[in-house]
Amino acid sequence: MRTHRPARSRYARLVLAALAGLAALPAAAGTLIAYTALEEDEIKAYVAAAKKDLPDIDIKVLRLSTGDLGARILAEAGNPRHDVIWGWALTNLLDPRIVDMLEPYAARGSEALAAKDKAADGKWFAPTGYMAAFCVNTEILAAKKLPLPTSWQDLAKPIYKGEIAMPNPVSSGTGYLQIAALLQGMGTDAGWKYLKALDGNVAQYIKSGSRPCKAARSGEFAIGVSLAFAAMQSIEEGYPLKMVIPADGAGYELEASGLMKTSKNKADARRFLDWTLSPKAAGLYTQYKEIVTIPGTPRSRAATAAGLPADLSKVLFPVDFARSARERDSTLATWQQQIGR
């Protein structure tokens, strides 16, 4: 769902070290290797809960940023080491070279997911996701007598010149989902015209998707174009922020999981994938996600407090993920040529 990641924690380093030791050995019975781009803190929480329900499975996790994970999977294509892809941006997973590595599996609970949240052929399902939002520092707006922006079109107005931080789409999955949705919604020509106009107001493009929100909450910029969850978390922590879901559509990304054809432990891989759709997993997701696609999952207090709409279908742009995947390289090349800095 994302290339923005904090520095590796001690937990992540231990996980990577453990995988390095496994690299030359076949997986033992009961060992499951998952490749993921989920955040480190959520991985730790999910794995701890999964091990309580699946105590006989030794769950090993390799966590990389969204782009780095794709490179790793492709580099190992001749001899994949993992059993499952877990929580990875659907746009990236839909690379034909990667989706071809997956084996159809109807995980328990996937029948309840909406058609748009799972593959028709059963190769992937997506219980979580993340969406674009503006993190607006209300104190800076008041001090500079600036109006609250409510849409993407507002952000291109001259009054916001130098007040905006955005994620760099080349390094950030969040940045890419934002411009992909704008190009799909406005059309290619109008979309690039808008992005170049918006660029005139952007003070900085940041490699991380969550960092623009943190920069806004600390007062570095008035507006951070970021993620809804980053805004929700900042508001919950007491920062002078308002979360704005753009009225002209918020781009979003789904985080998909699937079973590798080459898994040497498919029985446990299937059990783990079943667990990721369980009520216990769904309850944990709300602590870290703004989008949970599992029906009946209660909203978090942070979502309610920040004003996240109860019905996200009314604010999410209907992203064509297959198109996003197909056009990713050419879109980023054009961005680098026309805007990149």
C-alpha positions in Angstrom: 0.0 0.0 0.0 3.2 1.9 0.4 6.9 2.9 -0.2 7.1 5.2 2.7 8.6 3.4 5.6 10.3 4.5 8.8 13.9 3.4 9.5 14.2 -0.3 10.3 13.4 -1.2 13.9 15.4 -3.7 15.9 12.4 -6.1 15.3 12.8 -5.7 11.5 16.5 -6.2 11.6 16.1 -9.4 13.6 13.5 -10.6 11.1 15.9 -9.9 8.2 18.7 -11.7 10.0 16.6 -14.7 10.5 15.7 -14.8 6.9 19.3 -14.5 5.9 20.0 -17.6 7.9 17.1 -19.5 6.2 18.2 -18.5 2.7 20.4 -21.5 2.1 18.1 -24.0 3.7 14.8 -25.5 2.7 11.9 -24.4 4.8 11.2 -26.8 7.7 7.8 -28.4 8.1 5.7 -25.9 10.0 7.7 -22.9 8.8 5.9 -20.2 6.8 7.8 -17.4 5.0 5.7 -14.3 4.1 6.9 -11.3 2.0 5.2 -8.1 2.9 5.3 -4.3 2.6 3.2 -3.7 5.7 4.5 -1.3 8.3 6.8 -2.7 10.9 4.7 -1.9 14.0 1.6 -3.6 12.5 3.6 -6.6 11.3 4.7 -7.2 14.9 1.1 -6.9 16.2 -0.4 -9.2 13.5 2.3 -11.9 13.9 2.0 -12.0 17.6 -1.8 -12.5 17.3 -1.5 -15.0 14.5 1.0 -17.1 16.5 -1.5 -17.4 19.4 -4.1 -18.8 17.0 -1.6 -20.8 14.9 1.0 -21.9 17.5 2.3 -24.8 15.4 3.4 -22.5 12.5 6.7 -20.7 12.7 6.0 -17.5 10.9 9.0 -15.7 9.3 8.5 -12.3 7.7 10.6 -10.3 5.2 9.4 -6.7 5.1 10.6 -4.4 2.3 9.2 -1.1 0.9 6.7 -1.6 -1.9 9.1 -1.0 -4.8 12.0 -3.0 -3.2 9.7 -5.9 -2.5 8.7 -6.1 -6.2 12.4 -6.1 -7.2 13.1 -8.9 -4.7 10.3 -11.1 -5.9 11.3 -10.7 -9.5 15.0 -11.3 -8.7 14.0 -14.6 -7.0 11.5 -15.6 -9.7 13.6 -18.6 -10.7 13.6 -19.9 -7.1 11.0 -18.2 -4.9 11.8 -18.5 -1.2 8.4 -17.3 0.2 5.1 -19.0 0.7 2.8 -16.0 0.6 2.6 -12.4 -0.5 1.0 -10.6 2.4 -0.3 -7.0 2.4 1.3 -5.6 -0.7 0.1 -2.8 -3.0 -2.4 -4.3 -5.5 -1.0 -2.0 -8.2 2.4 -3.7 -7.8 1.0 -7.2 -7.4 -0.9 -6.9 -10.7 2.4 -6.9 -12.6 1.8 -9.9 -14.9 5.1 -11.4 -14.1 4.2 -11.5 -10.4 0.5 -12.4 -10.5 1.5 -15.3 -12.7 3.5 -16.7 -9.7 0.3 -16.9 -7.6 -2.0 -19.9 -7.2 -5.7 -19.5 -6.9 -7.0 -20.0 -3.3 -10.4 -18.9 -1.9 -9.3 -18.1 1.6 -11.9 -18.6 4.3 -13.8 -15.3 4.6 -13.0 -14.1 1.1 -16.6 -15.0 0.0 -17.8 -12.0 2.1 -15.5 -9.5 0.3 -16.9 -7.3 -2.4 -16.0 -8.3 -5.9 -13.6 -5.3 -6.3 -11.6 -6.5 -3.3 -10.6 -9.9 -4.6 -9.5 -11.5 -7.9 -12.1 -13.2 -10.0 -9.7 -16.1 -10.4 -8.9 -16.3 -6.7 -5.3 -15.3 -7.0 -5.5 -12.4 -4.5 -7.7 -10.8 -1.9 -7.4 -7.4 -0.2 -8.7 -7.0 3.4 -7.0 -3.5 3.9 -6.0 -0.4 2.1 -5.1 3.2 2.5 -6.3 6.5 0.9 -5.2 10.0 0.2 -6.0 12.9 2.5 -4.8 16.4 3.2 -3.2 17.1 6.6 -4.0 20.8 7.2 -2.3 22.7 10.0 -5.2 24.9 11.3 -2.9 27.2 13.3 -0.8 28.1 10.2 -4.0 28.7 8.2 -5.3 31.1 10.9 -2.0 32.9 11.2 -1.7 33.4 7.4 -5.4 34.0 7.0 -5.7 31.2 4.4 -8.9 29.4 3.7 -9.3 25.6 4.3 -8.6 23.8 1.0 -11.3 21.2 0.4 -10.4 19.8 -3.0 -7.5 19.1 -5.4 -8.5 22.1 -7.4 -8.1 24.3 -4.3 -4.5 23.2 -3.9 -3.6 24.7 -7.2 -4.7 28.2 -6.3 -1.9 30.8 -6.0 -2.6 31.5 -2.4 -1.1 28.2 -1.4 2.2 28.8 -3.2 5.0 27.3 -1.0 2.6 26.0 1.6 2.4 22.3 0.3 4.4 19.2 0.9 3.7 16.1 -1.2 5.1 12.6 -1.5 7.4 11.9 -4.4 5.6 9.4 -6.6 8.8 7.8 -7.8 9.7 6.6 -4.3 6.4 6.6 -2.6 3.4 4.3 -3.3 1.2 6.9 -1.7 2.6 9.6 -4.1 1.9 7.3 -7.1 -1.7 6.5 -6.1 -2.4 10.2 -5.8 -1.2 11.1 -9.3 -2.6 8.0 -10.9 -6.1 8.8 -9.6 -5.8 12.4 -10.8 -4.7 11.3 -14.3 -7.5 8.7 -14.5 -10.1 11.2 -13.2 -9.1 14.2 -15.2 -7.8 12.5 -18.3 -4.2 12.4 -19.4 -3.8 15.8 -20.9 -5.8 17.7 -18.3 -4.3 15.7 -15.6 -0.7 16.6 -16.5 -1.7 20.3 -17.0 -3.1 20.2 -13.4 -0.1 18.5 -11.9 2.2 21.1 -13.4 0.0 23.9 -12.0 0.0 22.2 -8.6 3.8 21.9 -8.8 4.0 25.6 -8.7 2.7 25.6 -5.1 4.6 22.6 -3.9 7.5 23.5 -1.6 8.9 20.0 -1.3 8.4 16.5 -2.6 9.2 14.0 0.1 10.2 10.3 -0.3 7.7 9.1 2.3 4.0 9.1 2.1 3.4 9.8 5.8 6.2 12.4 6.2 4.2 15.3 4.5 1.6 14.9 7.2 4.3 14.9 9.9 5.8 18.0 8.3 2.5 19.8 8.4 1.7 18.9 12.0 5.1 20.2 13.1 4.5 23.5 11.3 7.0 23.1 8.5 4.2 23.5 5.9 0.6 24.4 6.1 -0.6 21.4 4.1 0.8 17.9 3.8 -0.7 15.8 1.0 -0.6 12.4 2.7 -2.6 9.5 4.0 -5.8 9.5 6.0 -4.4 7.3 8.6 -1.4 9.7 9.2 -3.9 12.5 9.7 -6.1 10.4 12.0 -3.1 9.4 14.1 -1.8 13.0 14.3 -5.2 14.3 15.4 -5.5 11.6 18.0 -2.1 12.6 19.4 -3.3 16.2 19.8 -1.7 18.1 16.9 -3.5 21.1 15.4 -4.5 19.3 12.3 -7.7 18.9 10.3 -8.0 15.9 7.9 -9.5 16.9 4.6 -10.7 14.2 2.2 -10.7 16.0 -1.2 -14.2 16.6 -2.5 -13.1 15.8 -6.0 -12.0 12.3 -5.1 -9.4 10.6 -3.0 -7.1 8.1 -4.6 -6.6 4.9 -2.7 -4.6 1.6 -2.8 -5.6 -1.9 -1.7 -3.2 -4.2 0.1 -3.4 -7.7 -1.4 -2.3 -11.2 -0.3 -2.0 -14.4 -2.2 -0.5 -17.9 -2.2 2.7 -18.7 -4.1 2.5 -21.6 -6.6 6.0 -22.6 -5.5 5.2 -22.7 -1.7 6.7 -25.7 0.0 4.2 -25.5 2.8 0.9 -24.8 1.2 -1.2 -26.3 4.0 0.1 -23.8 6.6 0.2 -21.0 4.0 -3.6 -21.5 3.4 -4.2 -21.5 7.2 -2.3 -18.2 7.6 -4.2 -16.6 4.7 -7.5 -17.7 6.3 -6.3 -16.1 9.5 -5.7 -12.7 7.8 -9.5 -12.6 7.1 -10.5 -13.6 10.6 -12.5 -11.4 13.0 -9.4 -11.2 15.2 -7.3 -9.9 12.3 -10.0 -7.5 11.3 -10.1 -6.0 14.8 -6.4 -5.4 14.7 -6.5 -3.8 11.2 -8.6 -0.8 12.5 -5.7 0.2 14.8 -3.5 0.8 11.7 -5.8 1.2 8.7 -8.3 3.6 7.4 -9.7 1.1 4.9 -10.8 -2.4 6.1 -12.8 -4.3 3.5 -14.0 -7.1 5.7 -17.8 -6.6 6.3 -18.9 -5.8 9.8 -15.6 -4.5 11.0 -16.2 -1.7 13.6 -14.8 1.8 13.0 -12.0 3.0 15.2 -12.4 5.9 17.6 -9.6 7.7 15.8 -11.5 7.5 12.5 -14.7 8.9 14.0 -12.8 11.6 15.9 -11.0 12.7 12.7 -14.2 12.8 10.7 -13.5 9.9 8.3 -16.7 9.3 6.3 -18.6 6.2 7.4 -19.3 5.3 3.7 -15.9 5.6 1.9 -17.4 4.6 -1.4 -18.8 8.2 -1.6 -15.3 9.8 -1.4 -12.9 7.2 -3.0 -12.1 7.7 -6.6 -12.9 4.4 -8.5 -9.3 3.6 -9.3 -8.6 1.2 -12.1 -5.8 -0.8 -10.5 -5.0 -2.8 -13.6 -4.5 0.5 -15.5 -2.4 1.9 -12.6 -0.2 -1.1 -12.8 0.1 -1.0 -16.6 0.9 2.7 -16.8 3.1 3.0 -13.8 6.5 3.0 -15.5 5.4 5.5 -18.2 3.6 7.7 -15.7 6.7 8.0 -13.4 9.0 8.6 -16.4 6.7 11.5 -17.5 6.6 12.9 -14.0 10.4 12.8 -13.7 10.7 14.5 -17.1 8.1 17.2 -16.6 8.1 17.8 -12.8 10.7 15.7 -10.9 12.8 17.6 -8.4 
